[in-house]
Amino acid sequence: MVSTYPVQFDVDYPARPLNRLTTAFRIFLAIPILIVLGLLPSETLHSSDRTHMYETAIGGGLVFLSLVLMLVFRQKYPRWWFDWNLNFLRFSYRISAYVFLLDDRYPSTDEEQAVHLEFPYPDAGQLNRWLPLVKWLLAIPHYIVLFFLAIGAVVAAIIAWFAILFTGTYPRGLFDYVVGVFRWSNRVTGYAFALVTDQYPPFSLR
């Protein structure tokens, strides 16, 4: 990864034949881990006294609204909120990589596997304290573009499904495109919702 943007994302291209049997039934095999992912926010809401602050978590489990208030009024980014957001996104994208056939290993809840997501722990004092109020609004152009790119990623995954069944290989061009869409999405999430940077995301798959 050569980009200088603070949010870095990549997936290792599988230099081996992918499992055709698990590929054929991937949508069904992914159901248990998708259920685990879906339960995480609600489990967090009720798991302990400390995590009552997660009551403002957005759909998908990211700490967002409470983090906005913390940055605006205290200029603080609690480390454990940062760790939660980063690890939740890592877990989510291991599942996404599995569903989109980028990796045939079942998603781990803690191991990195082939999916790599990194962003730095921000110095809250260096972040613009008012931008968190409008970042989600400033990112609207990205949402529109990503909507159409995501449709393309679904089509690419369907084509790749047939390719893997017949050849055992994910076409490299399609692979790079899907990873690029995920990379773009992660940059927007890091900017608008995880709030780890004030640098506006580039309109780029690379």
Backbone as ProteinMPNN parsed JSONL, in Angstrom:
{"seq_chain_A": "MVSTYPVQFDVDYPARPLNRLTTAFRIFLAIPILIVLGLLPSETLHSSDRTHMYETAIGGGLVFLSLVLMLVFRQKYPRWWFDWNLNFLRFSYRISAYVFLLDDRYPSTDEEQAVHLEFPYPDAGQLNRWLPLVKWLLAIPHYIVLFFLAIGAVVAAIIAWFAILFTGTYPRGLFDYVVGVFRWSNRVTGYAFALVTDQYPPFSLR", "coords_chain_A": {"N_chain_A": [[0.846, -1.188, 0.0], [0.749, 2.104, -0.989], [-0.404, 4.527, -0.573], [-0.696, 7.662, 1.118], [-2.74, 8.242, 2.78], [-4.28, 8.28, 6.006], [-5.911, 6.071, 6.717], [-5.504, 2.772, 6.057], [-5.97, 0.013, 3.939], [-6.03, -3.362, 2.888], [-6.107, -6.492, 1.091], [-4.737, -9.687, 0.997], [-3.853, -11.166, -2.032], [-4.946, -14.346, -2.999], [-2.575, -16.692, -3.608], [-3.0, -19.315, -4.439], [-5.009, -22.198, -5.24], [-8.432, -21.596, -4.717], [-10.895, -22.851, -2.43], [-13.263, -24.737, -3.936], [-15.609, -25.995, -3.14], [-16.456, -24.772, -0.692], [-16.75, -22.267, -1.731], [-18.919, -22.576, -3.449], [-21.043, -22.817, -1.69], [-20.951, -20.538, -0.178], [-22.608, -18.368, 0.694], [-24.352, -19.586, 2.443], [-22.667, -20.748, 4.311], [-21.666, -18.518, 5.516], [-23.614, -17.565, 7.171], [-23.7, -18.196, 10.069], [-21.507, -16.633, 11.161], [-22.249, -14.124, 10.345], [-24.508, -13.765, 11.884], [-23.33, -13.64, 14.414], [-21.895, -11.238, 14.09], [-24.043, -9.462, 13.739], [-25.205, -9.554, 16.252], [-23.414, -8.316, 17.912], [-23.57, -5.368, 18.454], [-25.987, -5.158, 20.041], [-25.398, -6.919, 22.121], [-23.269, -5.586, 23.237], [-24.515, -3.326, 24.211], [-25.726, -4.166, 26.533], [-23.913, -5.47, 28.104], [-22.255, -4.668, 30.285], [-21.817, -2.342, 33.038], [-20.068, -0.294, 32.332], [-20.243, -0.118, 29.587], [-22.542, 1.243, 28.979], [-22.353, 3.528, 27.601], [-22.307, 2.844, 24.995], [-24.817, 3.062, 24.105], [-25.282, 4.947, 22.246], [-24.253, 3.924, 19.971], [-23.878, 3.554, 16.464], [-25.746, 1.895, 13.827], [-24.302, -1.191, 13.065], [-22.361, -1.164, 14.939], [-20.305, 0.682, 15.519], [-18.851, 3.029, 17.749], [-20.138, 6.164, 17.829], [-21.953, 8.581, 18.08], [-21.621, 9.259, 20.808], [-18.885, 9.544, 20.751], [-18.576, 11.748, 19.058], [-19.614, 13.772, 20.733], [-17.747, 13.648, 22.795], [-15.393, 14.467, 21.487], [-16.09, 17.042, 20.654], [-16.763, 18.468, 23.04], [-14.852, 17.756, 24.97], [-12.506, 17.287, 23.693], [-11.326, 14.745, 23.528], [-10.366, 11.406, 22.756], [-11.217, 8.51, 23.727], [-9.124, 5.736, 24.383], [-10.044, 3.094, 24.488], [-12.423, 3.211, 23.073], [-11.46, 3.805, 20.561], [-9.973, 1.423, 20.068], [-12.058, -0.424, 20.068], [-13.574, 0.432, 17.791], [-11.668, 0.095, 15.71], [-11.075, -2.683, 15.845], [-13.598, -3.772, 15.554], [-14.206, -2.988, 12.922], [-12.176, -4.333, 11.555], [-12.92, -7.017, 12.035], [-15.438, -6.997, 10.792], [-14.721, -6.598, 8.108], [-13.192, -8.843, 7.579], [-15.22, -10.68, 7.479], [-16.664, -9.599, 5.323], [-14.771, -9.942, 3.286], [-14.766, -12.704, 3.164], [-17.431, -13.267, 2.411], [-17.504, -12.003, -0.077], [-15.812, -13.609, -1.421], [-13.069, -13.203, -1.43], [-11.334, -14.412, 0.259], [-10.954, -17.739, 1.344], [-10.811, -18.752, 3.852], [-12.397, -19.316, 6.964], [-13.868, -16.552, 8.644], [-11.973, -15.158, 11.252], [-12.443, -14.267, 14.689], [-10.513, -12.829, 15.929], [-7.918, -13.083, 14.775], [-5.771, -11.713, 12.239], [-5.627, -12.716, 9.626], [-6.042, -12.627, 6.091], [-6.797, -10.056, 5.7], [-6.149, -6.663, 6.016], [-6.311, -3.891, 7.981], [-5.57, -0.674, 8.959], [-5.377, 2.175, 11.032], [-4.171, 5.202, 12.5], [-3.963, 5.896, 16.045], [-5.583, 8.75, 16.963], [-4.402, 12.054, 17.819], [-6.369, 13.775, 19.769], [-6.312, 16.452, 20.396], [-5.214, 17.598, 18.178], [-7.109, 17.351, 16.253], [-9.777, 18.944, 14.476], [-12.163, 20.317, 16.477], [-14.813, 20.839, 15.839], [-15.456, 19.706, 13.404], [-16.351, 16.942, 13.591], [-19.122, 17.216, 13.85], [-20.097, 17.654, 11.321], [-18.874, 15.985, 9.505], [-20.065, 13.602, 8.583], [-21.931, 14.684, 6.91], [-20.402, 16.066, 5.023], [-19.337, 13.937, 3.724], [-21.216, 12.973, 1.966], [-21.057, 13.029, -0.959], [-19.303, 10.858, -1.322], [-20.857, 8.715, -0.365], [-22.754, 8.492, -2.371], [-21.231, 7.827, -4.659], [-20.095, 5.445, -3.715], [-22.329, 3.837, -3.489], [-22.944, 3.068, -6.128], [-20.516, 1.901, -6.794], [-20.542, -0.241, -5.038], [-22.596, -1.804, -6.057], [-21.335, -2.609, -8.392], [-19.321, -4.14, -7.18], [-20.755, -6.283, -6.143], [-21.653, -7.479, -8.513], [-19.151, -8.132, -9.57], [-18.335, -10.04, -7.686], [-20.178, -12.06, -8.15], [-19.507, -12.844, -10.753], [-16.906, -13.68, -10.2], [-17.501, -15.829, -8.569], [-18.415, -17.826, -10.34], [-16.063, -18.066, -11.823], [-14.249, -19.053, -9.921], [-15.41, -21.508, -9.314], [-14.979, -22.89, -11.699], [-12.255, -22.574, -12.281], [-10.834, -22.27, -9.918], [-9.661, -19.924, -9.233], [-9.602, -16.477, -8.375], [-10.327, -13.941, -10.535], [-7.81, -11.562, -11.15], [-8.184, -8.827, -11.786], [-10.876, -8.36, -11.062], [-10.695, -8.975, -8.37], [-8.958, -6.943, -7.419], [-10.592, -4.767, -7.899], [-12.821, -5.147, -6.145], [-11.501, -5.127, -3.664], [-10.576, -2.514, -3.8], [-12.978, -1.065, -3.64], [-13.736, -1.725, -1.034], [-11.574, -0.539, 0.275], [-11.955, 2.173, -0.293], [-14.407, 2.554, 1.005], [-13.636, 2.1, 3.673], [-11.928, 4.263, 4.112], [-13.744, 6.385, 4.035], [-15.351, 5.682, 6.207], [-13.463, 5.851, 8.277], [-12.982, 8.577, 8.238], [-15.563, 9.859, 8.502], [-17.041, 8.516, 10.485], [-15.573, 6.796, 12.301], [-13.835, 8.769, 12.91], [-11.056, 9.351, 12.904], [-9.364, 10.963, 11.5], [-8.907, 14.203, 10.018], [-8.449, 14.555, 7.409], [-9.721, 14.763, 4.221], [-11.283, 12.086, 2.488], [-9.788, 10.538, -0.406], [-11.081, 10.325, -3.763], [-10.786, 7.495, -4.818], [-9.889, 4.177, -5.793], [-7.481, 3.11, -5.218]], "CA_chain_A": [[0.0, 0.0, 0.0], [1.609, 3.27, -1.129], [-1.15, 5.737, -0.274], [-0.332, 8.342, 2.362], [-3.939, 8.501, 3.573], [-4.099, 7.605, 7.3], [-6.622, 4.795, 6.785], [-4.89, 1.844, 5.11], [-6.701, -1.251, 3.847], [-5.627, -4.244, 1.796], [-6.38, -7.92, 1.235], [-3.745, -10.478, 0.285], [-4.385, -11.963, -3.144], [-4.633, -15.765, -2.74], [-1.703, -17.299, -4.623], [-3.278, -20.756, -4.357], [-6.392, -22.481, -5.654], [-9.438, -21.407, -3.688], [-11.741, -24.019, -2.194], [-14.456, -24.617, -4.788], [-16.799, -26.461, -2.43], [-16.935, -23.726, 0.209], [-17.174, -21.146, -2.576], [-20.249, -22.878, -3.989], [-22.06, -22.659, -0.641], [-20.444, -19.484, 0.691], [-23.655, -17.551, 1.287], [-24.938, -20.338, 3.551], [-21.626, -20.943, 5.319], [-21.401, -17.242, 6.192], [-24.74, -17.175, 8.031], [-23.397, -18.15, 11.518], [-20.638, -15.522, 11.539], [-23.038, -12.91, 10.142], [-25.361, -13.644, 13.073], [-22.446, -13.149, 15.479], [-21.642, -9.819, 13.818], [-25.274, -8.714, 13.971], [-25.525, -9.508, 17.676], [-22.41, -7.57, 18.67], [-24.013, -4.091, 19.032], [-26.973, -5.327, 21.106], [-24.725, -7.517, 23.259], [-22.457, -4.552, 23.862], [-25.381, -2.385, 24.91], [-26.211, -4.664, 27.806], [-22.949, -6.404, 28.66], [-21.693, -4.228, 31.553], [-22.144, -0.967, 33.395], [-19.219, 0.657, 31.624], [-20.585, 0.013, 28.176], [-23.809, 1.939, 28.725], [-22.068, 4.604, 26.653], [-22.53, 2.344, 23.65], [-26.21, 3.265, 23.731], [-25.309, 5.824, 21.088], [-23.576, 3.283, 18.848], [-24.654, 3.542, 15.237], [-25.934, 0.583, 13.256], [-23.028, -1.745, 12.662], [-21.555, -1.354, 16.123], [-19.293, 1.703, 15.76], [-19.13, 4.116, 18.683], [-20.143, 7.353, 16.987], [-22.548, 9.796, 18.637], [-20.939, 9.603, 22.054], [-17.542, 9.98, 20.386], [-18.722, 13.118, 18.574], [-19.765, 14.648, 21.893], [-16.484, 13.673, 23.52], [-14.431, 15.278, 20.741], [-16.528, 18.437, 20.609], [-16.782, 19.134, 24.338], [-13.684, 17.459, 25.796], [-11.357, 17.037, 22.817], [-10.749, 13.469, 23.936], [-10.742, 10.201, 22.012], [-10.839, 7.413, 24.63], [-8.398, 4.687, 23.681], [-10.807, 1.852, 24.342], [-13.382, 3.414, 21.99], [-10.669, 3.64, 19.341], [-9.67, -0.005, 19.888], [-13.302, -1.088, 19.682], [-13.903, 0.768, 16.405], [-10.704, -0.522, 14.804], [-11.218, -4.135, 15.832], [-14.902, -4.099, 14.983], [-14.09, -2.852, 11.469], [-11.352, -5.452, 11.075], [-13.754, -8.212, 12.053], [-16.474, -6.834, 9.769], [-14.172, -6.747, 6.762], [-12.843, -10.261, 7.375], [-16.461, -11.32, 7.041], [-16.952, -9.113, 3.969], [-13.843, -10.61, 2.37], [-15.231, -14.085, 3.023], [-18.682, -13.262, 1.647], [-17.195, -11.601, -1.448], [-14.962, -14.668, -1.977], [-11.679, -12.783, -1.501], [-10.578, -15.356, 1.09], [-11.803, -18.898, 1.624], [-10.684, -19.14, 5.252], [-13.537, -18.801, 7.724], [-13.426, -15.339, 9.353], [-11.583, -15.256, 12.656], [-12.903, -13.156, 15.518], [-9.386, -12.069, 16.48], [-6.71, -13.143, 13.955], [-5.806, -10.794, 11.112], [-5.789, -13.469, 8.387], [-5.557, -11.963, 4.872], [-7.386, -8.713, 5.62], [-5.322, -5.745, 6.801], [-6.861, -2.547, 8.155], [-4.821, 0.09, 9.952], [-5.395, 3.635, 11.097], [-3.45, 5.596, 13.712], [-4.695, 6.482, 17.158], [-5.433, 10.194, 16.724], [-4.228, 13.042, 18.888], [-7.63, 14.525, 19.727], [-6.019, 17.875, 20.459], [-4.844, 18.056, 16.845], [-8.282, 17.27, 15.386], [-10.718, 20.056, 14.538], [-13.191, 19.865, 17.425], [-16.164, 21.041, 15.31], [-15.683, 18.908, 12.199], [-17.167, 15.74, 13.79], [-20.546, 17.514, 13.716], [-20.512, 17.761, 9.913], [-18.128, 15.075, 8.63], [-20.996, 12.682, 7.928], [-22.594, 15.454, 5.859], [-19.404, 16.347, 3.99], [-19.02, 12.69, 3.027], [-22.347, 12.553, 1.118], [-20.633, 12.64, -2.316], [-18.72, 9.516, -1.281], [-21.931, 7.73, -0.235], [-23.394, 8.327, -3.686], [-20.319, 7.067, -5.517], [-19.94, 4.094, -3.169], [-23.542, 3.072, -3.784], [-22.794, 2.463, -7.447], [-19.352, 1.014, -6.755], [-20.935, -1.457, -4.322], [-23.336, -2.628, -7.015], [-20.305, -3.23, -9.222], [-18.62, -5.153, -6.396], [-21.628, -7.461, -6.089], [-21.569, -8.106, -9.834], [-17.813, -8.72, -9.671], [-18.3, -11.236, -6.854], [-20.963, -13.096, -8.83], [-18.657, -13.333, -11.845], [-15.796, -14.405, -9.578], [-18.04, -17.101, -8.064], [-18.355, -18.779, -11.451], [-14.657, -18.266, -12.189], [-13.619, -19.92, -8.922], [-15.96, -22.855, -9.468], [-14.405, -23.537, -12.882], [-10.791, -22.487, -12.354], [-10.228, -22.207, -8.602], [-8.928, -18.656, -9.123], [-10.358, -15.221, -8.418], [-9.682, -13.068, -11.528], [-7.08, -10.523, -10.428], [-8.803, -7.524, -12.003], [-12.078, -8.289, -10.234], [-10.226, -8.964, -6.988], [-8.455, -5.603, -7.111], [-11.716, -3.835, -7.891], [-13.585, -5.32, -4.905], [-10.662, -4.62, -2.579], [-10.571, -1.067, -3.932], [-14.24, -0.55, -3.105], [-13.622, -1.838, 0.426], [-10.594, 0.453, 0.716], [-12.638, 3.47, -0.368], [-15.406, 2.573, 2.074], [-12.947, 2.227, 4.957], [-11.452, 5.641, 4.246], [-14.899, 7.221, 4.373], [-15.73, 5.344, 7.574], [-12.465, 6.411, 9.171], [-13.145, 10.034, 8.266], [-16.882, 10.367, 8.876], [-17.681, 7.822, 11.599], [-14.571, 6.473, 13.316], [-13.338, 10.11, 13.249], [-9.642, 9.253, 13.235], [-8.596, 11.915, 10.714], [-9.623, 15.317, 9.4], [-8.067, 14.589, 5.99], [-10.855, 14.301, 3.418], [-10.905, 10.883, 1.735], [-9.654, 10.682, -1.851], [-12.004, 9.564, -4.62], [-9.862, 6.56, -5.451], [-9.895, 2.783, -5.368], [-6.104, 2.696, -4.93]], "C_chain_A": [[0.884, 1.241, 0.0], [0.874, 4.572, -0.819], [-0.673, 6.331, 1.05], [-1.552, 8.638, 3.223], [-3.858, 7.698, 4.871], [-4.789, 6.253, 7.409], [-6.096, 3.887, 5.669], [-5.642, 0.515, 5.128], [-6.169, -2.06, 2.678], [-6.028, -5.672, 2.126], [-5.344, -8.668, 0.409], [-4.414, -11.274, -0.828], [-3.993, -13.417, -2.928], [-3.823, -16.378, -3.886], [-1.803, -18.815, -4.558], [-4.692, -20.986, -4.853], [-7.348, -22.298, -4.479], [-10.332, -22.629, -3.594], [-13.057, -23.875, -2.963], [-15.724, -25.024, -4.042], [-17.339, -25.378, -1.496], [-17.357, -22.486, -0.568], [-18.6, -21.349, -3.059], [-21.338, -22.594, -2.962], [-21.725, -21.514, 0.312], [-21.547, -18.709, 1.399], [-24.296, -18.245, 2.487], [-23.921, -20.517, 4.683], [-21.379, -19.668, 6.126], [-22.486, -16.876, 7.203], [-24.374, -17.157, 9.518], [-22.548, -16.953, 11.928], [-21.334, -14.182, 11.309], [-23.983, -12.672, 11.323], [-24.548, -13.11, 14.247], [-22.195, -11.657, 15.313], [-22.87, -8.973, 14.132], [-25.628, -8.589, 15.439], [-24.571, -8.626, 18.472], [-22.927, -6.244, 19.242], [-24.98, -4.269, 20.194], [-26.35, -5.976, 22.334], [-23.909, -6.469, 24.003], [-23.315, -3.607, 24.689], [-25.708, -2.845, 26.325], [-25.166, -5.477, 28.568], [-22.38, -5.975, 30.007], [-22.083, -2.786, 31.822], [-21.336, 0.026, 32.57], [-19.7, 0.9, 30.211], [-21.958, 0.613, 27.947], [-23.6, 3.079, 27.74], [-22.251, 4.156, 25.221], [-23.984, 2.504, 23.221], [-26.342, 4.218, 22.553], [-24.565, 5.223, 19.906], [-24.477, 3.299, 17.623], [-24.842, 2.105, 14.774], [-24.617, 0.059, 12.732], [-22.041, -1.79, 13.806], [-20.479, -0.326, 16.374], [-19.758, 2.676, 16.835], [-19.042, 5.407, 17.892], [-20.678, 8.582, 17.708], [-21.88, 10.218, 19.936], [-19.525, 10.088, 21.793], [-17.556, 11.412, 19.849], [-18.791, 14.085, 19.748], [-18.456, 14.767, 22.674], [-15.455, 14.554, 22.816], [-14.805, 16.76, 20.765], [-16.349, 19.129, 21.963], [-15.54, 18.897, 25.187], [-12.39, 17.342, 24.993], [-10.574, 15.806, 23.282], [-11.249, 12.367, 23.021], [-10.319, 9.026, 22.887], [-10.233, 6.233, 23.874], [-9.245, 3.436, 23.487], [-11.918, 2.005, 23.312], [-12.682, 3.246, 20.643], [-10.405, 2.166, 19.063], [-10.911, -0.774, 19.469], [-13.613, -0.842, 18.21], [-12.975, 0.065, 15.428], [-10.923, -2.03, 14.713], [-12.575, -4.585, 15.314], [-14.852, -4.028, 13.457], [-13.239, -3.971, 10.884], [-12.168, -6.733, 10.984], [-14.8, -8.153, 10.945], [-15.923, -7.1, 8.377], [-13.554, -8.12, 6.526], [-14.069, -11.027, 6.905], [-16.808, -10.895, 5.624], [-16.053, -9.787, 2.946], [-14.273, -12.049, 2.126], [-16.483, -14.152, 2.155], [-18.429, -12.928, 0.178], [-16.115, -12.48, -2.078], [-13.488, -14.281, -2.084], [-10.769, -13.722, -0.71], [-11.495, -16.522, 1.413], [-11.61, -19.437, 3.04], [-11.814, -18.509, 6.056], [-13.084, -17.629, 8.587], [-13.135, -15.593, 10.826], [-12.136, -14.056, 13.419], [-11.741, -12.303, 16.02], [-8.135, -12.073, 15.607], [-6.874, -12.291, 12.7], [-6.123, -11.485, 9.796], [-5.286, -12.655, 7.189], [-6.006, -10.515, 4.754], [-6.635, -7.778, 6.565], [-5.944, -4.346, 6.799], [-6.09, -1.854, 9.264], [-5.21, 1.56, 9.878], [-4.845, 4.047, 12.446], [-4.384, 6.105, 14.796], [-4.504, 7.997, 17.1], [-5.128, 10.977, 17.993], [-5.438, 13.964, 18.835], [-7.397, 16.031, 19.758], [-5.642, 18.462, 19.115], [-6.002, 17.995, 15.858], [-9.136, 18.523, 15.543], [-11.925, 19.626, 15.387], [-14.607, 20.003, 16.864], [-16.472, 20.179, 14.089], [-16.507, 17.632, 12.438], [-18.667, 15.971, 13.653], [-21.025, 17.465, 12.27], [-19.798, 16.783, 8.989], [-19.055, 14.13, 7.87], [-21.72, 13.38, 6.779], [-21.631, 15.734, 4.703], [-19.085, 15.113, 3.158], [-20.128, 12.226, 2.09], [-21.92, 12.228, -0.317], [-20.022, 11.234, -2.367], [-19.806, 8.446, -1.171], [-22.553, 7.435, -1.595], [-22.517, 7.482, -4.603], [-20.209, 5.626, -5.031], [-21.17, 3.235, -3.411], [-23.401, 2.35, -5.118], [-21.581, 1.526, -7.505], [-19.697, -0.304, -6.067], [-21.747, -2.381, -5.221], [-22.351, -3.347, -7.933], [-19.554, -4.323, -8.49], [-19.446, -6.43, -6.279], [-21.588, -8.207, -7.416], [-20.221, -8.791, -10.004], [-17.73, -10.012, -8.871], [-19.074, -12.385, -7.498], [-20.157, -13.698, -9.98], [-17.513, -14.171, -11.283], [-16.259, -15.752, -9.045], [-17.981, -18.176, -9.148], [-16.901, -19.091, -11.822], [-13.968, -19.216, -11.216], [-14.123, -21.35, -9.055], [-15.307, -23.599, -10.623], [-12.877, -23.574, -12.866], [-10.104, -22.506, -10.99], [-9.519, -20.893, -8.327], [-9.876, -17.474, -9.201], [-9.666, -14.321, -9.44], [-9.082, -11.831, -10.862], [-7.714, -9.138, -10.6], [-10.038, -7.332, -11.151], [-11.708, -8.208, -8.755], [-9.784, -7.564, -6.584], [-9.581, -4.583, -7.058], [-12.491, -3.932, -6.573], [-12.789, -4.807, -3.71], [-10.618, -3.089, -2.608], [-11.835, -0.429, -3.393], [-14.222, -0.613, -1.573], [-12.665, -0.776, 0.976], [-11.232, 1.841, 0.763], [-13.625, 3.608, 0.79], [-14.759, 2.756, 3.441], [-12.417, 3.631, 5.177], [-12.586, 6.571, 4.661], [-15.342, 6.95, 5.812], [-14.758, 5.946, 8.58], [-12.61, 7.91, 9.327], [-14.456, 10.457, 8.928], [-17.462, 9.733, 10.132], [-16.705, 7.375, 12.688], [-13.828, 7.732, 13.752], [-11.86, 10.116, 13.632], [-8.784, 10.252, 12.47], [-9.502, 13.033, 10.218], [-9.307, 15.414, 7.908], [-9.185, 13.984, 5.15], [-10.437, 13.112, 2.554], [-10.764, 11.143, 0.25], [-10.718, 9.879, -2.583], [-11.143, 8.587, -5.431], [-10.037, 5.166, -4.906], [-8.507, 2.334, -4.903], [-5.678, 3.137, -3.546]], "O_chain_A": [[1.696, 1.411, 0.91], [1.501, 5.632, -0.809], [-0.298, 5.609, 1.974], [-1.415, 9.228, 4.295], [-3.414, 6.55, 4.85], [-4.305, 5.373, 8.121], [-6.229, 4.201, 4.486], [-5.916, -0.041, 6.192], [-5.89, -1.516, 1.609], [-6.257, -6.017, 3.285], [-5.1, -8.324, -0.748], [-5.409, -11.964, -0.605], [-2.819, -13.703, -2.695], [-4.332, -16.556, -4.993], [-0.79, -19.512, -4.617], [-5.495, -20.053, -4.883], [-7.096, -22.79, -3.379], [-10.503, -23.357, -4.571], [-13.862, -22.991, -2.669], [-16.793, -24.464, -4.283], [-18.537, -25.094, -1.501], [-18.224, -21.736, -0.119], [-19.396, -20.411, -3.078], [-22.437, -22.174, -3.324], [-22.155, -21.512, 1.466], [-21.429, -18.422, 2.591], [-24.73, -17.588, 3.433], [-24.271, -20.445, 5.861], [-20.939, -19.726, 7.274], [-22.293, -15.966, 8.009], [-24.704, -16.182, 10.194], [-22.837, -16.317, 12.942], [-21.041, -13.207, 12.002], [-24.228, -11.531, 11.714], [-25.008, -12.24, 14.986], [-22.272, -10.898, 16.279], [-22.756, -7.897, 14.719], [-26.28, -7.625, 15.839], [-24.89, -8.228, 19.592], [-22.737, -6.005, 20.434], [-24.829, -3.614, 21.225], [-26.712, -5.642, 23.462], [-23.86, -6.459, 25.233], [-22.891, -3.14, 25.746], [-25.94, -2.025, 27.213], [-25.492, -6.109, 29.573], [-22.046, -6.84, 30.816], [-22.611, -2.097, 30.949], [-21.853, 1.063, 32.156], [-19.575, 2.01, 29.693], [-22.498, 0.513, 26.845], [-24.552, 3.547, 27.115], [-22.342, 4.988, 24.318], [-24.349, 2.128, 22.107], [-27.4, 4.289, 21.928], [-24.272, 5.925, 18.938], [-25.685, 3.086, 17.725], [-24.174, 1.197, 15.27], [-23.893, 0.769, 12.035], [-20.977, -2.395, 13.671], [-19.775, -0.441, 17.377], [-20.913, 3.1, 16.839], [-17.989, 5.722, 17.338], [-19.931, 9.535, 17.929], [-21.605, 11.4, 20.142], [-19.013, 10.94, 22.519], [-16.656, 12.197, 20.146], [-18.103, 15.106, 19.755], [-18.101, 15.844, 23.151], [-14.727, 15.302, 23.468], [-13.936, 17.624, 20.884], [-15.84, 20.248, 22.026], [-15.199, 19.726, 26.031], [-11.302, 17.304, 25.567], [-9.35, 15.827, 23.408], [-12.394, 12.382, 22.568], [-9.173, 8.584, 22.801], [-10.765, 5.792, 22.855], [-9.174, 2.79, 22.441], [-12.327, 1.006, 22.72], [-13.217, 2.638, 19.715], [-10.595, 1.707, 17.937], [-10.841, -1.667, 18.624], [-13.884, -1.783, 17.464], [-13.43, -0.498, 14.432], [-10.951, -2.588, 13.616], [-12.694, -5.651, 14.709], [-15.39, -4.9, 12.776], [-13.56, -4.498, 9.819], [-12.116, -7.445, 9.981], [-15.023, -9.138, 10.241], [-16.575, -7.749, 7.559], [-13.405, -8.528, 5.374], [-13.978, -11.907, 6.049], [-17.203, -11.726, 4.806], [-16.507, -10.161, 1.865], [-14.158, -12.555, 1.01], [-16.581, -14.997, 1.266], [-19.062, -13.499, -0.709], [-15.569, -12.148, -3.13], [-12.726, -14.968, -2.765], [-9.573, -13.812, -0.986], [-12.671, -16.328, 1.72], [-12.183, -20.468, 3.391], [-12.153, -17.341, 5.87], [-12.021, -17.699, 9.203], [-13.95, -16.169, 11.546], [-12.278, -12.966, 12.864], [-11.949, -11.182, 16.485], [-7.346, -11.132, 15.693], [-7.976, -12.163, 12.166], [-6.806, -10.918, 8.943], [-4.214, -12.055, 7.263], [-5.633, -9.824, 3.806], [-6.5, -8.057, 7.756], [-6.08, -3.71, 5.754], [-5.969, -2.378, 10.371], [-5.354, 2.12, 8.791], [-5.022, 3.335, 13.434], [-5.444, 6.666, 14.518], [-3.373, 8.476, 17.18], [-5.544, 10.606, 19.09], [-5.529, 14.83, 17.965], [-8.19, 16.798, 19.212], [-5.732, 19.674, 18.915], [-5.9, 18.522, 14.75], [-9.206, 19.096, 16.63], [-12.621, 18.673, 15.038], [-15.521, 19.346, 17.362], [-17.641, 19.95, 13.777], [-17.297, 17.262, 11.571], [-19.412, 15.032, 13.371], [-22.211, 17.259, 12.011], [-20.091, 16.755, 7.794], [-18.868, 13.883, 6.679], [-22.082, 12.742, 5.79], [-22.015, 15.644, 3.536], [-18.62, 15.224, 2.023], [-19.992, 11.171, 1.47], [-22.383, 11.224, -0.859], [-20.206, 10.51, -3.346], [-19.704, 7.392, -1.798], [-22.84, 6.285, -1.928], [-22.993, 6.544, -5.242], [-20.227, 4.693, -5.834], [-21.052, 2.015, -3.526], [-23.702, 1.162, -5.223], [-21.613, 0.494, -8.176], [-19.204, -1.361, -6.462], [-21.603, -3.602, -5.155], [-22.504, -4.534, -8.219], [-19.182, -5.328, -9.095], [-18.898, -7.532, -6.312], [-21.498, -9.435, -7.438], [-20.151, -9.905, -10.523], [-17.121, -10.981, -9.325], [-18.671, -13.544, -7.401], [-20.129, -14.916, -10.156], [-17.189, -15.233, -11.814], [-15.497, -16.719, -9.063], [-17.546, -19.299, -8.895], [-16.557, -20.24, -12.1], [-13.197, -20.083, -11.628], [-13.349, -22.298, -8.922], [-15.101, -24.81, -10.54], [-12.276, -24.514, -13.387], [-8.897, -22.739, -10.92], [-8.848, -20.752, -7.305], [-10.825, -17.468, -9.985], [-8.507, -13.962, -9.231], [-9.758, -11.136, -10.104], [-7.769, -8.363, -9.645], [-10.236, -6.261, -10.577], [-12.326, -7.47, -7.987], [-10.185, -7.056, -5.537], [-9.535, -3.642, -6.265], [-12.785, -2.909, -5.953], [-13.338, -4.129, -2.842], [-10.624, -2.446, -1.558], [-11.782, 0.626, -2.761], [-14.64, 0.33, -0.902], [-12.925, -0.187, 2.025], [-11.07, 2.583, 1.732], [-13.675, 4.636, 1.465], [-15.282, 3.492, 4.279], [-12.448, 4.14, 6.298], [-12.415, 7.433, 5.523], [-15.669, 7.88, 6.549], [-15.169, 6.484, 9.608], [-12.391, 8.456, 10.408], [-14.459, 11.314, 9.812], [-18.299, 10.35, 10.791], [-16.982, 7.555, 13.874], [-13.252, 7.766, 14.839], [-11.46, 10.804, 14.571], [-7.594, 10.382, 12.756], [-10.702, 12.84, 10.022], [-9.853, 16.276, 7.219], [-9.554, 12.826, 5.344], [-9.361, 13.127, 1.956], [-11.552, 11.905, -0.311], [-11.198, 8.867, -2.074], [-10.822, 8.843, -6.591], [-10.298, 4.977, -3.718], [-8.376, 1.29, -4.264], [-4.548, 2.874, -3.135]]}, "name": "protein", "num_of_chains": 1, "seq": "MVSTYPVQFDVDYPARPLNRLTTAFRIFLAIPILIVLGLLPSETLHSSDRTHMYETAIGGGLVFLSLVLMLVFRQKYPRWWFDWNLNFLRFSYRISAYVFLLDDRYPSTDEEQAVHLEFPYPDAGQLNRWLPLVKWLLAIPHYIVLFFLAIGAVVAAIIAWFAILFTGTYPRGLFDYVVGVFRWSNRVTGYAFALVTDQYPPFSLR"}
